[in-house]
Amino acid sequence: MAEVISAIDAVDVRFPTSLSLDGSDAMNPEPDYSAAYVTIRTSDGDEGYGLAFTVGRGNDVEVAAVRALVPLVVGMPVADALADLGAFSRRLTGDSQLRWLGPDKGAIHMAAAAIVNAAWDLRARREGKPVWRLLAEMAPEELVDLVDFRYLQDALTRDEALDILRRAEPGRAARQAELLESGFPAYTTTPGWLGYSPEKLAALAREAVEDGFTQIKLKVGADLAEDVRRMRLARDVVGPDIRIAIDANQAWGVGQAIEWLRPLAEFDPYWIEEPTSPDDVLGHAAIRRAVAPIKVATGEHTHNAVMFKQLLQAEAIDILQLDASRVAGVTENIAILLLAAKFGVPVCPHAGGVGLCEMVQHLSMFDFVAVSGTQADRVIEYVDHLHEHFVDPVRIERGRYLAPREPGLGARLHAESVARYRFPDGPVWQRDPAVVA
């Protein structure tokens, strides 16, 4: 009997981060970092792990969306699924009735991401490689075959994508060795959550510099006078040579964003992240023209590769911030990395939530080895919480991500963490989380 995908399990896992205000920002004042946690199981007993990140209420909707997709792939021969993960992804995103809920956006698209990421994790485990290395060692032709160019070819053709990958081929081995030796640059958002006191902000910013980070990020957008005070404090603590990025988490309209940034410009912010609605391509372009030399960054809520295409075509962003589970997982992110390379825009991924650091590092490392071929002005976000729940957590040294060496994508949670934080019946949620967090 051929090995088949025998089951896909989805579990609602939530962490009560609202108690300490970890993750707090102008639009999410009390988030509980959560995940629709997915396990692909095969009839031969193999497993792959993936997840979609959410922030509390609504994670049950995400789990339901995953379960709605399960019948599309359970029973598929594993060999067929893993041999063509482009077709596997399109099977999940192309179902005519479920696609209606997007198309290619929202909870149903993120559910596809969780399953697609678990399939990549399964393939990498079977090949004994971390996902970044699996991708970086694939032939250019195999990589472009993963990409659906239907809506992209006015900006990026298959031949152009092949040229990008072929130009990077000669230096792959040297860059892989460099990555294994010295890792990939990181920046930290740990000091900057909006609910933190000035004392905590200052202490964590100072600690970040001591730990080797050359960039930190602060949340802004709730109170202008407070933002000025926090920026002044952070700049005084870290000095003139450390980059400070700021993140409004979509709090402003276009004109408001431009006006709000004028008094903050004194403190030399490196980029402004999500200054307005993530869907407003032309609004981002207007803000970018008005606030230069402050860079404009966005992407964590950008639904799909088509929206990234438009942001790039409109010259609306300086920094592209792809996310591991907002679009349809590893497969669609390959297309986004190729688009960024075509337009010459640095990729600095969104991370920080449950498992995002663990997963997205693979995409940046693949980009360095096999796509863009550079780390210039590229950094991966890092937030120092919840990593202890993962079997293969990220490793940071002197402000740099160390390249994963274990097989897979890094999304596997410890079984005891899943049991403890499962919603609503895990022990953390059966009594006051303040007692057991």
Residue, then its C-alpha position, 0 to 999 in steps of 0.5 A: m500500500a502506498e503511504v498516504i496523508s492519514a490525518i491532519d490535526a489542528v489544536d487551538v493553543r493560546f498563551p496569556t501574554s496579555l498579563s505582562l503586556d508582551g506584544s502590546d501595541a497601538m491596535n492590539p493593547e492586550p493580545d494573547y499570542s496564539a496558534a492554530y497548531v497543525t500536525i500532518r500525519t502519514s500512514d507510515g507514522d511520519e509527522g510534519y508541523g506547522l502553525a498559523f499565528t493569531v492573537g487570542r479570540g478568533n484562534d478558534v475560527e482559524v482552527a475551524a478553517v484548517r479543519a475545513l481544508v483537511p478533506l482536500v489532502v487527507g488520503m493523498p499519496v505522500a510521495d505525490a504531495l511532497a514531490d510537487l508542493g506547488a500543486f499541493s499549495r494550489r490544491l488548498t488555495g484553489d478549492s472553488q467553495l472554500r476559495w470564496l472565503g478569500p480568495d487568497k486572504g484571511a483565515i482560510h488563506m492562513a489555514a492553508a499556510a499552516i498546512v503548507n508549512a507542515a508539509w514543507d516541514l515533513r519533506a525537510r524532516r524526511e530529507g534530513k535538512p532544515v528548510w532553508r538548506l532544502l530550498a537553497e539546494m534545489a535547482p532553479e527550475e524546481l524552485v520556479d515550478l513552485v510559483d504560480f505566475r498567473y497574477l504576477q507575470d506583468a511584474l515577474t516572469r518565469d524567465e526573469a525568476l530563473d535568471i535571478l536564481r541562476r545568477a545566484e547559483p555560483g555563490r551558493a556554497a560560499r554563502q551557505a558556509e558563511l551563514l553556518e559560520s556567522g549567522f544572519p543579522a537580527y533586530t529586537t522588538t523586545p524593548g518596545w512594547l507599548g504597555y511597558s514602563p519607561e524603566k522597562l523600555a530603558a533597561l531592555a534597550r540597554e540590554a539589547v545593545e549589550d547583547g549585540f543588536t544594532q537595531i531595536k524597534l518601538k511601538v508607536g501610534a497611541d499618544l504622540a506626546e508619549d511617543v516623543r518621550r519614549m523615542r527620546l528615552a530610547r535614543d538617549v539609551v542606545g546612542p546615535d549609531i543604533r537603528i531605531a525602527i518604529d511600528a504604528n500597527q496600522a493606527w493612522g490615516v495617510g495624512q495623520a501618519i505624515e503629520w505624526l512622524r514630523p516630531l519623531a523625525e528628530f530621533d532619526p527613526y530608521w523605518i516606519e512600519e505599518p503606518t496605515s491600512p495594510d491594504d492601502v497601496l497608494g496610501h503607503a506610496a504617498i506616505r513614503r514620498a512625504v516622510a523620506p528619508i524615513k523608510v516605509a515598511t510593511g507586509e505582516h498583514t499583506h494578504n498574498a503575493v499579488m498585493f506585494k507585487q502592487l506595493l513594489q510596482a507602486e514604489a510604496i515600500d522601502i522594506l518588505q516584511l513578509d510573514a511565515s503564515r499570513v500568506a500561503g506558507v513557504t510556497e507563496n513566500i518563494a514567489i514574494l522573495l523573487l518579486a523583492a529581488k526583481f525590484g531590489v527591495p530588502v526583505c526584513p521579515h515579520a516575526g515575534g509571535v508564536g513560532l514566527c521567529e522559528m519559521v521565518q528565519h528559514l526564508s531569509m536564509f534561503d533568500f541570502v544563499a540562493v536568491s538575493g545573495t546579500q545580507a545588506d540592510r536585511v534583518i530578521e525580527y526577534v522577540d525574546h518570548l515563548h521560544e521555550h515551548f519549541v523543540d528546536p527554538v531559535r538561537i541568537e548570539r551577538g544579535r544574529y540568528l544562528a542557522p538552524r541545523e536540525p531538520g524541518l521548519g522549527a514549528r514543532l511545539h513540546a507536547e507538554s506545552v500543547a497540553r498545558y496551553r490548549f484552549p479552552d481545556g488546558p490547565v492554564w485556561q481552566r483557572d485564572p491564567a495569572v496564577v499559572a502563567 
